[in-house]
Amino acid sequence: MAITLTDANFDEMVLKADKPVMVDFWAEWCGPCRVIGPLVNEIAEDYKDKVIVGKLDVDSNPAVSSKYGIRNIPTVLYFKNGQVADKQVGAVPKGSLVSKLEALL
């Protein structure tokens, strides 16, 4: 299961992480977000020892969403060493999300 990220814990959980981090920016009302949500949770289980996978609700956490210029959701940002290393916008198959994650390992 993906961890819940917030404006309050984002720096600690993502920017200071010692392994790659995949962050799903989503909202409750977003249909495509509900499509990839289960995939993100599957990836969290599949890669639980190698990466951190988190979900950030853009409506409840406007500071982080604004900082990274999130305008369309779902958006998945991939972080490595505290920096954005890759990005995926829109609902895509699990393989697309995994291939970007694999590139960071």
N, C-alpha and C positions, 0 to 999 in steps of 0.2 A: 504494500500500500504506500502510495506517495505521502510524503510529509506535508503538513499544512504550513505554508509560508505566509508571513505577514510583514507589514512595514517595520514592526518592532524586531523581528528575528532574522530578517533577510540578510543583513551584513554578516551576522555570526554564522548562519547556516549555509550561505551561498558564497559570499566573497572571501570568507576565511576558511572555506572547506579545503581539506587535504586531498580531495579526489574530484574528478569532474562532476558537474551538477547540471541536471536537466530541469528547467522550470517551465511548467505549463501555466500560462496566464489565461484565465478563464472567467466566466460569469455564469451564475445560475440560469439566467434567461436565454443563454446562447445555445441554440440547437447544435451547431457543429462542435461546440465544446463538449456537449454530452456524448457526441459520437466518439471523440478521441479520449475522453476521460477514462473509460475502462482500459484502453490501450496503454495509457500512461501508467495506470496501476499495475498492469501486467509487466511492463518494462521495469517498474520499481522492484517487483519480485524477481524477475529474471536477472537483474543486475545489482541486487542488493549488496553484494560484497565489493563491487567495483565502482559504483557511482551513487550519488545522492539524487533522488528524484523528488521534486516538490511541486505543489500546486499553489498558485497565488490568485485569490479572488480579486479581480481588478476593481470591483465596486467597493469592497471593504478596505482596500489597500491602495489608495490613489497615489501615495508618494512614490513607491517603487515603480508602479505602472507609468507614471509621468517621467521619472528619471530615465527609464529605458525607452521612452517614446512609443509605448504600446497603444496603437490606434485601432488595430483590428484584432479580433480574437476568434478562435484560439491562436495564440502565438506561443511558440516554444523557443526559449533561449537556452543555449548550451554554454556553460561557463567552464573555463579552465584557468586555474591560478588567479581567480578573482576577476577575470576579464571575459567579456562575451566572445566566444570562439565561433559560434554559428547560430543560425536562426531559421525557424520554419514557421511560416504563416499559413493558417487555414487547416482544415481537416484533411489529413493525409493517411495513407495506410501505415500500419505498424512498421513495416520494413523501412519506410522513409525516415521515420523517427529513429529507428535503431541504427541505420547506416550512419547518420550524423553523430550519434553517440559513440559508435564503434571507432570513428575517426579520431576521437579524443583519448582513446585508451592506449 
